[in-house]
């Protein structure tokens, strides 16, 4: 018996279905992706684009952050599509 199975042999309303488990897993993965995205933007894009931290962003800093975020979104989209198409 695996760790997701209920010890009872009958169908129970408290038992997770495969669909419920997959929905929960998708939600957790989406949350992990969002956290990783924010950490990457905060770390890499800030380090690359903010040369003189202050109370506001200069025009060039703002443009740099926008481009950095766009590239990260594009790259993760390409990687995700490649991974999902390879798994089929």
mmCIF file as gemmi writes it, N, C-alpha and C atoms, coordinates in Angstrom:
data_model
loop_
_atom_site.group_PDB
_atom_site.id
_atom_site.type_symbol
_atom_site.label_atom_id
_atom_site.label_alt_id
_atom_site.label_comp_id
_atom_site.label_asym_id
_atom_site.label_entity_id
_atom_site.label_seq_id
_atom_site.pdbx_PDB_ins_code
_atom_site.Cartn_x
_atom_site.Cartn_y
_atom_site.Cartn_z
_atom_site.occupancy
_atom_site.B_iso_or_equiv
_atom_site.pdbx_formal_charge
_atom_site.auth_seq_id
_atom_site.auth_asym_id
_atom_site.pdbx_PDB_model_num
ATOM 1 N N . UNK Axp A 1 ? 0.846 -1.175 0 1 0 ? 1 A 1
ATOM 2 C CA . UNK Axp A 1 ? 0 0 0 1 0 ? 1 A 1
ATOM 3 C C . UNK Axp A 1 ? 0.892 1.239 0 1 0 ? 1 A 1
ATOM 4 N N . UNK Axp A 2 ? 0.592 2.25 -0.836 1 0 ? 2 A 1
ATOM 5 C CA . UNK Axp A 2 ? 1.403 3.452 -0.859 1 0 ? 2 A 1
ATOM 6 C C . UNK Axp A 2 ? 0.941 4.437 0.197 1 0 ? 2 A 1
ATOM 7 N N . UNK Axp A 3 ? 1.689 5.524 0.361 1 0 ? 3 A 1
ATOM 8 C CA . UNK Axp A 3 ? 1.396 6.483 1.43 1 0 ? 3 A 1
ATOM 9 C C . UNK Axp A 3 ? 0.143 7.308 1.175 1 0 ? 3 A 1
ATOM 10 N N . UNK Axp A 4 ? -0.428 7.233 -0.034 1 0 ? 4 A 1
ATOM 11 C CA . UNK Axp A 4 ? -1.624 7.999 -0.344 1 0 ? 4 A 1
ATOM 12 C C . UNK Axp A 4 ? -2.893 7.176 -0.201 1 0 ? 4 A 1
ATOM 13 N N . UNK Axp A 5 ? -2.765 5.901 0.033 1 0 ? 5 A 1
ATOM 14 C CA . UNK Axp A 5 ? -3.923 5.025 0.143 1 0 ? 5 A 1
ATOM 15 C C . UNK Axp A 5 ? -4.49 5.067 1.548 1 0 ? 5 A 1
ATOM 16 N N . UNK Axp A 6 ? -5.774 4.916 1.629 1 0 ? 6 A 1
ATOM 17 C CA . UNK Axp A 6 ? -6.437 4.84 2.915 1 0 ? 6 A 1
ATOM 18 C C . UNK Axp A 6 ? -6.348 3.411 3.419 1 0 ? 6 A 1
ATOM 19 N N . UNK Axp A 7 ? -6.183 3.211 4.732 1 0 ? 7 A 1
ATOM 20 C CA . UNK Axp A 7 ? -6.089 1.858 5.244 1 0 ? 7 A 1
ATOM 21 C C . UNK Axp A 7 ? -7.391 1.08 5.116 1 0 ? 7 A 1
ATOM 22 N N . UNK Axp A 8 ? -8.512 1.767 4.987 1 0 ? 8 A 1
ATOM 23 C CA . UNK Axp A 8 ? -9.775 1.054 4.836 1 0 ? 8 A 1
ATOM 24 C C . UNK Axp A 8 ? -9.933 0.586 3.402 1 0 ? 8 A 1
ATOM 25 N N . UNK Axp A 9 ? -10.624 -0.517 3.218 1 0 ? 9 A 1
ATOM 26 C CA . UNK Axp A 9 ? -10.744 -1.075 1.875 1 0 ? 9 A 1
ATOM 27 C C . UNK Axp A 9 ? -11.931 -0.516 1.111 1 0 ? 9 A 1
ATOM 28 N N . UNK Axp A 10 ? -12.894 0.061 1.782 1 0 ? 10 A 1
ATOM 29 C CA . UNK Axp A 10 ? -14.076 0.589 1.108 1 0 ? 10 A 1
ATOM 30 C C . UNK Axp A 10 ? -13.863 1.999 0.62 1 0 ? 10 A 1
ATOM 31 N N . UNK Axp A 11 ? -14.792 2.487 -0.165 1 0 ? 11 A 1
ATOM 32 C CA . UNK Axp A 11 ? -14.736 3.855 -0.647 1 0 ? 11 A 1
ATOM 33 C C . UNK Axp A 11 ? -15.164 4.774 0.482 1 0 ? 11 A 1
ATOM 34 N N . UNK Axp A 12 ? -14.375 5.791 0.734 1 0 ? 12 A 1
ATOM 35 C CA . UNK Axp A 12 ? -14.654 6.692 1.838 1 0 ? 12 A 1
ATOM 36 C C . UNK Axp A 12 ? -14.704 8.12 1.322 1 0 ? 12 A 1
ATOM 37 N N . UNK Axp A 13 ? -15.557 8.946 1.902 1 0 ? 13 A 1
ATOM 38 C CA . UNK Axp A 13 ? -15.664 10.333 1.465 1 0 ? 13 A 1
ATOM 39 C C . UNK Axp A 13 ? -14.431 11.132 1.874 1 0 ? 13 A 1
ATOM 40 N N . UNK Axp A 14 ? -13.665 10.658 2.875 1 0 ? 14 A 1
ATOM 41 C CA . UNK Axp A 14 ? -12.467 11.37 3.296 1 0 ? 14 A 1
ATOM 42 C C . UNK Axp A 14 ? -11.241 10.953 2.48 1 0 ? 14 A 1
ATOM 43 N N . UNK Axp A 15 ? -11.364 9.968 1.627 1 0 ? 15 A 1
ATOM 44 C CA . UNK Axp A 15 ? -10.251 9.485 0.823 1 0 ? 15 A 1
ATOM 45 C C . UNK Axp A 15 ? -10.072 10.404 -0.39 1 0 ? 15 A 1
ATOM 46 N N . UNK Axp A 16 ? -8.823 10.798 -0.654 1 0 ? 16 A 1
ATOM 47 C CA . UNK Axp A 16 ? -8.534 11.622 -1.823 1 0 ? 16 A 1
ATOM 48 C C . UNK Axp A 16 ? -8.664 10.793 -3.085 1 0 ? 16 A 1
ATOM 49 N N . UNK Axp A 17 ? -9.299 11.359 -4.079 1 0 ? 17 A 1
ATOM 50 C CA . UNK Axp A 17 ? -9.302 10.709 -5.382 1 0 ? 17 A 1
ATOM 51 C C . UNK Axp A 17 ? -8.021 11.124 -6.104 1 0 ? 17 A 1
ATOM 52 N N . UNK Axp A 18 ? -7.705 10.436 -7.169 1 0 ? 18 A 1
ATOM 53 C CA . UNK Axp A 18 ? -6.534 10.781 -7.957 1 0 ? 18 A 1
ATOM 54 C C . UNK Axp A 18 ? -6.665 12.2 -8.491 1 0 ? 18 A 1
ATOM 55 N N . UNK Axp A 19 ? -7.861 12.559 -8.892 1 0 ? 19 A 1
ATOM 56 C CA . UNK Axp A 19 ? -8.106 13.907 -9.416 1 0 ? 19 A 1
ATOM 57 C C . UNK Axp A 19 ? -7.874 14.966 -8.335 1 0 ? 19 A 1
ATOM 58 N N . UNK Axp A 20 ? -8.35 14.707 -7.109 1 0 ? 20 A 1
ATOM 59 C CA . UNK Axp A 20 ? -8.122 15.646 -6.005 1 0 ? 20 A 1
ATOM 60 C C . UNK Axp A 20 ? -6.632 15.803 -5.726 1 0 ? 20 A 1
ATOM 61 N N . UNK Axp A 21 ? -5.935 14.677 -5.726 1 0 ? 21 A 1
ATOM 62 C CA . UNK Axp A 21 ? -4.496 14.702 -5.477 1 0 ? 21 A 1
ATOM 63 C C . UNK Axp A 21 ? -3.782 15.51 -6.558 1 0 ? 21 A 1
ATOM 64 N N . UNK Axp A 22 ? -4.134 15.291 -7.815 1 0 ? 22 A 1
ATOM 65 C CA . UNK Axp A 22 ? -3.501 16.008 -8.921 1 0 ? 22 A 1
ATOM 66 C C . UNK Axp A 22 ? -3.799 17.507 -8.843 1 0 ? 22 A 1
ATOM 67 N N . UNK Axp A 23 ? -5.038 17.866 -8.484 1 0 ? 23 A 1
ATOM 68 C CA . UNK Axp A 23 ? -5.385 19.281 -8.327 1 0 ? 23 A 1
ATOM 69 C C . UNK Axp A 23 ? -4.546 19.928 -7.228 1 0 ? 23 A 1
ATOM 70 N N . UNK Axp A 24 ? -4.387 19.221 -6.122 1 0 ? 24 A 1
ATOM 71 C CA . UNK Axp A 24 ? -3.591 19.744 -5.013 1 0 ? 24 A 1
ATOM 72 C C . UNK Axp A 24 ? -2.122 19.879 -5.432 1 0 ? 24 A 1
ATOM 73 N N . UNK Axp A 25 ? -1.623 18.899 -6.147 1 0 ? 25 A 1
ATOM 74 C CA . UNK Axp A 25 ? -0.239 18.938 -6.621 1 0 ? 25 A 1
ATOM 75 C C . UNK Axp A 25 ? -0.026 20.108 -7.588 1 0 ? 25 A 1
ATOM 76 N N . UNK Axp A 26 ? -0.972 20.321 -8.504 1 0 ? 26 A 1
ATOM 77 C CA . UNK Axp A 26 ? -0.872 21.437 -9.45 1 0 ? 26 A 1
ATOM 78 C C . UNK Axp A 26 ? -0.853 22.774 -8.718 1 0 ? 26 A 1
ATOM 79 N N . UNK Axp A 27 ? -1.685 22.905 -7.693 1 0 ? 27 A 1
ATOM 80 C CA . UNK Axp A 27 ? -1.733 24.132 -6.911 1 0 ? 27 A 1
ATOM 81 C C . UNK Axp A 27 ? -0.397 24.377 -6.214 1 0 ? 27 A 1
ATOM 82 N N . UNK Axp A 28 ? 0.164 23.33 -5.628 1 0 ? 28 A 1
ATOM 83 C CA . UNK Axp A 28 ? 1.449 23.463 -4.941 1 0 ? 28 A 1
ATOM 84 C C . UNK Axp A 28 ? 2.572 23.792 -5.914 1 0 ? 28 A 1
ATOM 85 N N . UNK Axp A 29 ? 2.548 23.187 -7.091 1 0 ? 29 A 1
ATOM 86 C CA . UNK Axp A 29 ? 3.558 23.496 -8.1 1 0 ? 29 A 1
ATOM 87 C C . UNK Axp A 29 ? 3.444 24.939 -8.587 1 0 ? 29 A 1
ATOM 88 N N . UNK Axp A 30 ? 2.224 25.408 -8.781 1 0 ? 30 A 1
ATOM 89 C CA . UNK Axp A 30 ? 2.019 26.793 -9.216 1 0 ? 30 A 1
ATOM 90 C C . UNK Axp A 30 ? 2.53 27.77 -8.158 1 0 ? 30 A 1
ATOM 91 N N . UNK Axp A 31 ? 2.28 27.459 -6.9 1 0 ? 31 A 1
ATOM 92 C CA . UNK Axp A 31 ? 2.757 28.31 -5.812 1 0 ? 31 A 1
ATOM 93 C C . UNK Axp A 31 ? 4.291 28.3 -5.764 1 0 ? 31 A 1
ATOM 94 N N . UNK Axp A 32 ? 4.897 27.137 -5.917 1 0 ? 32 A 1
ATOM 95 C CA . UNK Axp A 32 ? 6.359 27.039 -5.911 1 0 ? 32 A 1
ATOM 96 C C . UNK Axp A 32 ? 6.949 27.82 -7.088 1 0 ? 32 A 1
ATOM 97 N N . UNK Axp A 33 ? 6.305 27.729 -8.257 1 0 ? 33 A 1
ATOM 98 C CA . UNK Axp A 33 ? 6.775 28.472 -9.425 1 0 ? 33 A 1
ATOM 99 C C . UNK Axp A 33 ? 6.698 29.978 -9.161 1 0 ? 33 A 1
ATOM 100 N N . UNK Axp A 34 ? 5.599 30.443 -8.588 1 0 ? 34 A 1
ATOM 101 C CA . UNK Axp A 34 ? 5.437 31.872 -8.307 1 0 ? 34 A 1
ATOM 102 C C . UNK Axp A 34 ? 6.509 32.354 -7.329 1 0 ? 34 A 1
ATOM 103 N N . UNK Axp A 35 ? 6.791 31.559 -6.311 1 0 ? 35 A 1
ATOM 104 C CA . UNK Axp A 35 ? 7.824 31.927 -5.34 1 0 ? 35 A 1
ATOM 105 C C . UNK Axp A 35 ? 9.204 31.97 -6 1 0 ? 35 A 1
ATOM 106 N N . UNK Axp A 36 ? 9.492 30.996 -6.859 1 0 ? 36 A 1
ATOM 107 C CA . UNK Axp A 36 ? 10.769 30.966 -7.559 1 0 ? 36 A 1
ATOM 108 C C . UNK Axp A 36 ? 10.895 32.163 -8.499 1 0 ? 36 A 1
ATOM 109 N N . UNK Axp A 37 ? 9.802 32.485 -9.181 1 0 ? 37 A 1
ATOM 110 C CA . UNK Axp A 37 ? 9.794 33.632 -10.085 1 0 ? 37 A 1
ATOM 111 C C . UNK Axp A 37 ? 10.14 34.917 -9.329 1 0 ? 37 A 1
ATOM 112 N N . UNK Axp A 38 ? 9.456 35.141 -8.201 1 0 ? 38 A 1
ATOM 113 C CA . UNK Axp A 38 ? 9.711 36.357 -7.431 1 0 ? 38 A 1
ATOM 114 C C . UNK Axp A 38 ? 11.137 36.395 -6.909 1 0 ? 38 A 1
ATOM 115 N N . UNK Axp A 39 ? 11.64 35.27 -6.462 1 0 ? 39 A 1
ATOM 116 C CA . UNK Axp A 39 ? 13.01 35.204 -5.962 1 0 ? 39 A 1
ATOM 117 C C . UNK Axp A 39 ? 14.012 35.501 -7.079 1 0 ? 39 A 1
ATOM 118 N N . UNK Axp A 40 ? 13.762 34.989 -8.267 1 0 ? 40 A 1
ATOM 119 C CA . UNK Axp A 40 ? 14.651 35.238 -9.401 1 0 ? 40 A 1
ATOM 120 C C . UNK Axp A 40 ? 14.636 36.707 -9.785 1 0 ? 40 A 1
ATOM 121 N N . UNK Axp A 41 ? 13.444 37.268 -9.881 1 0 ? 41 A 1
ATOM 122 C CA . UNK Axp A 41 ? 13.341 38.691 -10.234 1 0 ? 41 A 1
ATOM 123 C C . UNK Axp A 41 ? 14.031 39.542 -9.175 1 0 ? 41 A 1
ATOM 124 N N . UNK Axp A 42 ? 13.755 39.211 -7.924 1 0 ? 42 A 1
ATOM 125 C CA . UNK Axp A 42 ? 14.365 39.972 -6.836 1 0 ? 42 A 1
ATOM 126 C C . UNK Axp A 42 ? 15.884 39.852 -6.861 1 0 ? 42 A 1
ATOM 127 N N . UNK Axp A 43 ? 16.365 38.657 -7.066 1 0 ? 43 A 1
ATOM 128 C CA . UNK Axp A 43 ? 17.803 38.438 -7.023 1 0 ? 43 A 1
ATOM 129 C C . UNK Axp A 43 ? 18.507 38.864 -8.288 1 0 ? 43 A 1
ATOM 130 N N . UNK Axp A 44 ? 18.274 38.145 -9.357 1 0 ? 44 A 1
ATOM 131 C CA . UNK Axp A 44 ? 19.028 38.36 -10.597 1 0 ? 44 A 1
ATOM 132 C C . UNK Axp A 44 ? 18.732 39.706 -11.243 1 0 ? 44 A 1
ATOM 133 N N . UNK Axp A 45 ? 17.464 40.033 -11.388 1 0 ? 45 A 1
ATOM 134 C CA . UNK Axp A 45 ? 17.132 41.278 -12.086 1 0 ? 45 A 1
ATOM 135 C C . UNK Axp A 45 ? 17.535 42.502 -11.267 1 0 ? 45 A 1
ATOM 136 N N . UNK Axp A 46 ? 17.334 42.44 -9.96 1 0 ? 46 A 1
ATOM 137 C CA . UNK Axp A 46 ? 17.731 43.571 -9.119 1 0 ? 46 A 1
ATOM 138 C C . UNK Axp A 46 ? 19.239 43.755 -9.175 1 0 ? 46 A 1
ATOM 139 N N . UNK Axp A 47 ? 19.97 42.648 -9.018 1 0 ? 47 A 1
ATOM 140 C CA . UNK Axp A 47 ? 21.427 42.712 -9.026 1 0 ? 47 A 1
ATOM 141 C C . UNK Axp A 47 ? 21.954 43.252 -10.349 1 0 ? 47 A 1
ATOM 142 N N . UNK Axp A 48 ? 21.331 42.828 -11.43 1 0 ? 48 A 1
ATOM 143 C CA . UNK Axp A 48 ? 21.784 43.236 -12.756 1 0 ? 48 A 1
ATOM 144 C C . UNK Axp A 48 ? 21.401 44.681 -13.079 1 0 ? 48 A 1
ATOM 145 N N . UNK Axp A 49 ? 20.208 45.082 -12.665 1 0 ? 49 A 1
ATOM 146 C CA . UNK Axp A 49 ? 19.652 46.347 -13.156 1 0 ? 49 A 1
ATOM 147 C C . UNK Axp A 49 ? 19.779 47.539 -12.209 1 0 ? 49 A 1
ATOM 148 N N . UNK Axp A 50 ? 19.823 47.288 -10.931 1 0 ? 50 A 1
ATOM 149 C CA . UNK Axp A 50 ? 19.848 48.407 -9.979 1 0 ? 50 A 1
ATOM 150 C C . UNK Axp A 50 ? 21.294 48.674 -9.576 1 0 ? 50 A 1
ATOM 151 N N . UNK Axp A 51 ? 21.866 49.693 -10.189 1 0 ? 51 A 1
ATOM 152 C CA . UNK Axp A 51 ? 23.271 49.996 -9.931 1 0 ? 51 A 1
ATOM 153 C C . UNK Axp A 51 ? 23.449 50.917 -8.734 1 0 ? 51 A 1
ATOM 154 N N . UNK Axp A 52 ? 22.493 51.799 -8.514 1 0 ? 52 A 1
ATOM 155 C CA . UNK Axp A 52 ? 22.566 52.732 -7.382 1 0 ? 52 A 1
ATOM 156 C C . UNK Axp A 52 ? 21.207 52.741 -6.68 1 0 ? 52 A 1
ATOM 157 N N . UNK Axp A 53 ? 21.013 51.835 -5.712 1 0 ? 53 A 1
ATOM 158 C CA . UNK Axp A 53 ? 19.709 51.789 -5.021 1 0 ? 53 A 1
ATOM 159 C C . UNK Axp A 53 ? 19.369 53.14 -4.396 1 0 ? 53 A 1
ATOM 160 N N . UNK Axp A 54 ? 18.12 53.494 -4.536 1 0 ? 54 A 1
ATOM 161 C CA . UNK Axp A 54 ? 17.64 54.754 -3.982 1 0 ? 54 A 1
ATOM 162 C C . UNK Axp A 54 ? 16.152 54.659 -3.719 1 0 ? 54 A 1
ATOM 163 N N . UNK Axp A 55 ? 15.525 55.807 -3.582 1 0 ? 55 A 1
ATOM 164 C CA . UNK Axp A 55 ? 14.094 55.825 -3.262 1 0 ? 55 A 1
ATOM 165 C C . UNK Axp A 55 ? 13.211 55.626 -4.49 1 0 ? 55 A 1
ATOM 166 N N . UNK Axp A 56 ? 13.784 55.712 -5.694 1 0 ? 56 A 1
ATOM 167 C CA . UNK Axp A 56 ? 13.01 55.478 -6.913 1 0 ? 56 A 1
ATOM 168 C C . UNK Axp A 56 ? 13.93 54.908 -7.991 1 0 ? 56 A 1
ATOM 169 N N . UNK Axp A 57 ? 13.305 54.364 -9.026 1 0 ? 57 A 1
ATOM 170 C CA . UNK Axp A 57 ? 14.054 53.785 -10.135 1 0 ? 57 A 1
ATOM 171 C C . UNK Axp A 57 ? 14.285 54.831 -11.212 1 0 ? 57 A 1
ATOM 172 N N . UNK Axp A 58 ? 15.467 54.784 -11.805 1 0 ? 58 A 1
ATOM 173 C CA . UNK Axp A 58 ? 15.714 55.645 -12.957 1 0 ? 58 A 1
ATOM 174 C C . UNK Axp A 58 ? 15.027 55.017 -14.162 1 0 ? 58 A 1
ATOM 175 N N . UNK Axp A 59 ? 14.943 55.736 -15.239 1 0 ? 59 A 1
ATOM 176 C CA . UNK Axp A 59 ? 14.324 55.213 -16.46 1 0 ? 59 A 1
ATOM 177 C C . UNK Axp A 59 ? 15.051 53.994 -16.991 1 0 ? 59 A 1
ATOM 178 N N . UNK Axp A 60 ? 16.377 54.044 -16.974 1 0 ? 60 A 1
ATOM 179 C CA . UNK Axp A 60 ? 17.153 52.908 -17.486 1 0 ? 60 A 1
ATOM 180 C C . UNK Axp A 60 ? 17.014 51.688 -16.57 1 0 ? 60 A 1
ATOM 181 N N . UNK Axp A 61 ? 16.933 51.906 -15.257 1 0 ? 61 A 1
ATOM 182 C CA . UNK Axp A 61 ? 16.734 50.79 -14.327 1 0 ? 61 A 1
ATOM 183 C C . UNK Axp A 61 ? 15.369 50.146 -14.53 1 0 ? 61 A 1
ATOM 184 N N . UNK Axp A 62 ? 14.372 50.971 -14.713 1 0 ? 62 A 1
ATOM 185 C CA . UNK Axp A 62 ? 13.017 50.47 -14.945 1 0 ? 62 A 1
ATOM 186 C C . UNK Axp A 62 ? 12.94 49.659 -16.235 1 0 ? 62 A 1
ATOM 187 N N . UNK Axp A 63 ? 13.554 50.181 -17.302 1 0 ? 63 A 1
ATOM 188 C CA . UNK Axp A 63 ? 13.581 49.461 -18.58 1 0 ? 63 A 1
ATOM 189 C C . UNK Axp A 63 ? 14.33 48.145 -18.449 1 0 ? 63 A 1
ATOM 190 N N . UNK Axp A 64 ? 15.441 48.161 -17.743 1 0 ? 64 A 1
ATOM 191 C CA . UNK Axp A 64 ? 16.245 46.955 -17.55 1 0 ? 64 A 1
ATOM 192 C C . UNK Axp A 64 ? 15.441 45.896 -16.8 1 0 ? 64 A 1
ATOM 193 N N . UNK Axp A 65 ? 14.753 46.28 -15.745 1 0 ? 65 A 1
ATOM 194 C CA . UNK Axp A 65 ? 13.944 45.324 -14.986 1 0 ? 65 A 1
ATOM 195 C C . UNK Axp A 65 ? 12.835 44.755 -15.854 1 0 ? 65 A 1
ATOM 196 N N . UNK Axp A 66 ? 12.182 45.607 -16.633 1 0 ? 66 A 1
ATOM 197 C CA . UNK Axp A 66 ? 11.12 45.127 -17.528 1 0 ? 66 A 1
ATOM 198 C C . UNK Axp A 66 ? 11.647 44.093 -18.513 1 0 ? 66 A 1
ATOM 199 N N . UNK Axp A 67 ? 12.783 44.389 -19.135 1 0 ? 67 A 1
ATOM 200 C CA . UNK Axp A 67 ? 13.374 43.444 -20.086 1 0 ? 67 A 1
ATOM 201 C C . UNK Axp A 67 ? 13.792 42.153 -19.397 1 0 ? 67 A 1
ATOM 202 N N . UNK Axp A 68 ? 14.369 42.268 -18.216 1 0 ? 68 A 1
ATOM 203 C CA . UNK Axp A 68 ? 14.819 41.096 -17.465 1 0 ? 68 A 1
ATOM 204 C C . UNK Axp A 68 ? 13.63 40.191 -17.127 1 0 ? 68 A 1
ATOM 205 N N . UNK Axp A 69 ? 12.553 40.773 -16.636 1 0 ? 69 A 1
ATOM 206 C CA . UNK Axp A 69 ? 11.359 39.997 -16.292 1 0 ? 69 A 1
ATOM 207 C C . UNK Axp A 69 ? 10.763 39.354 -17.543 1 0 ? 69 A 1
ATOM 208 N N . UNK Axp A 70 ? 10.667 40.101 -18.627 1 0 ? 70 A 1
ATOM 209 C CA . UNK Axp A 70 ? 10.128 39.557 -19.881 1 0 ? 70 A 1
ATOM 210 C C . UNK Axp A 70 ? 10.958 38.381 -20.382 1 0 ? 70 A 1
ATOM 211 N N . UNK Axp A 71 ? 12.281 38.507 -20.321 1 0 ? 71 A 1
ATOM 212 C CA . UNK Axp A 71 ? 13.152 37.402 -20.756 1 0 ? 71 A 1
ATOM 213 C C . UNK Axp A 71 ? 12.971 36.175 -19.875 1 0 ? 71 A 1
ATOM 214 N N . UNK Axp A 72 ? 12.845 36.393 -18.572 1 0 ? 72 A 1
ATOM 215 C CA . UNK Axp A 72 ? 12.657 35.266 -17.661 1 0 ? 72 A 1
ATOM 216 C C . UNK Axp A 72 ? 11.33 34.563 -17.943 1 0 ? 72 A 1
ATOM 217 N N . UNK Axp A 73 ? 10.26 35.327 -18.137 1 0 ? 73 A 1
ATOM 218 C CA . UNK Axp A 73 ? 8.951 34.743 -18.447 1 0 ? 73 A 1
ATOM 219 C C . UNK Axp A 73 ? 9.027 33.966 -19.756 1 0 ? 73 A 1
ATOM 220 N N . UNK Axp A 74 ? 9.652 34.548 -20.766 1 0 ? 74 A 1
ATOM 221 C CA . UNK Axp A 74 ? 9.78 33.873 -22.064 1 0 ? 74 A 1
ATOM 222 C C . UNK Axp A 74 ? 10.589 32.582 -21.933 1 0 ? 74 A 1
ATOM 223 N N . UNK Axp A 75 ? 11.694 32.645 -21.222 1 0 ? 75 A 1
ATOM 224 C CA . UNK Axp A 75 ? 12.554 31.467 -21.065 1 0 ? 75 A 1
ATOM 225 C C . UNK Axp A 75 ? 11.844 30.352 -20.309 1 0 ? 75 A 1
ATOM 226 N N . UNK Axp A 76 ? 11.144 30.686 -19.234 1 0 ? 76 A 1
ATOM 227 C CA . UNK Axp A 76 ? 10.446 29.642 -18.483 1 0 ? 76 A 1
ATOM 228 C C . UNK Axp A 76 ? 9.303 29.054 -19.3 1 0 ? 76 A 1
ATOM 229 N N . UNK Axp A 77 ? 8.675 29.86 -20.135 1 0 ? 77 A 1
ATOM 230 C CA . UNK Axp A 77 ? 7.621 29.346 -21.022 1 0 ? 77 A 1
ATOM 231 C C . UNK Axp A 77 ? 8.176 28.354 -22.026 1 0 ? 77 A 1
ATOM 232 N N . UNK Axp A 78 ? 9.315 28.676 -22.618 1 0 ? 78 A 1
ATOM 233 C CA . UNK Axp A 78 ? 9.955 27.776 -23.584 1 0 ? 78 A 1
ATOM 234 C C . UNK Axp A 78 ? 10.347 26.47 -22.905 1 0 ? 78 A 1
ATOM 235 N N . UNK Axp A 79 ? 10.936 26.567 -21.727 1 0 ? 79 A 1
ATOM 236 C CA . UNK Axp A 79 ? 11.349 25.371 -20.993 1 0 ? 79 A 1
ATOM 237 C C . UNK Axp A 79 ? 10.147 24.529 -20.616 1 0 ? 79 A 1
ATOM 238 N N . UNK Axp A 80 ? 9.092 25.163 -20.132 1 0 ? 80 A 1
ATOM 239 C CA . UNK Axp A 80 ? 7.881 24.43 -19.743 1 0 ? 80 A 1
ATOM 240 C C . UNK Axp A 80 ? 7.267 23.699 -20.926 1 0 ? 80 A 1
ATOM 241 N N . UNK Axp A 81 ? 7.148 24.393 -22.056 1 0 ? 81 A 1
ATOM 242 C CA . UNK Axp A 81 ? 6.585 23.748 -23.247 1 0 ? 81 A 1
ATOM 243 C C . UNK Axp A 81 ? 7.439 22.565 -23.691 1 0 ? 81 A 1
ATOM 244 N N . UNK Axp A 82 ? 8.755 22.734 -23.64 1 0 ? 82 A 1
ATOM 245 C CA . UNK Axp A 82 ? 9.651 21.648 -24.041 1 0 ? 82 A 1
ATOM 246 C C . UNK Axp A 82 ? 9.512 20.457 -23.108 1 0 ? 82 A 1
ATOM 247 N N . UNK Axp A 83 ? 9.417 20.713 -21.819 1 0 ? 83 A 1
ATOM 248 C CA . UNK Axp A 83 ? 9.29 19.62 -20.849 1 0 ? 83 A 1
ATOM 249 C C . UNK Axp A 83 ? 7.973 18.884 -21.015 1 0 ? 83 A 1
ATOM 250 N N . UNK Axp A 84 ? 6.885 19.626 -21.185 1 0 ? 84 A 1
ATOM 251 C CA . UNK Axp A 84 ? 5.573 18.981 -21.288 1 0 ? 84 A 1
ATOM 252 C C . UNK Axp A 84 ? 5.404 18.254 -22.619 1 0 ? 84 A 1
ATOM 253 N N . UNK Axp A 85 ? 5.991 18.781 -23.69 1 0 ? 85 A 1
ATOM 254 C CA . UNK Axp A 85 ? 5.866 18.074 -24.964 1 0 ? 85 A 1
ATOM 255 C C . UNK Axp A 85 ? 6.758 16.837 -24.984 1 0 ? 85 A 1
ATOM 256 N N . UNK Axp A 86 ? 7.865 16.859 -24.286 1 0 ? 86 A 1
ATOM 257 C CA . UNK Axp A 86 ? 8.759 15.703 -24.226 1 0 ? 86 A 1
ATOM 258 C C . UNK Axp A 86 ? 8.168 14.571 -23.376 1 0 ? 86 A 1
ATOM 259 N N . UNK Axp A 87 ? 7.325 14.932 -22.409 1 0 ? 87 A 1
ATOM 260 C CA . UNK Axp A 87 ? 6.77 13.923 -21.517 1 0 ? 87 A 1
ATOM 261 C C . UNK Axp A 87 ? 5.563 13.204 -22.131 1 0 ? 87 A 1
ATOM 262 N N . UNK Axp A 88 ? 5.112 13.649 -23.263 1 0 ? 88 A 1
ATOM 263 C CA . UNK Axp A 88 ? 3.94 13.018 -23.895 1 0 ? 88 A 1
ATOM 264 C C . UNK Axp A 88 ? 4.317 11.893 -24.78 1 0 ? 88 A 1
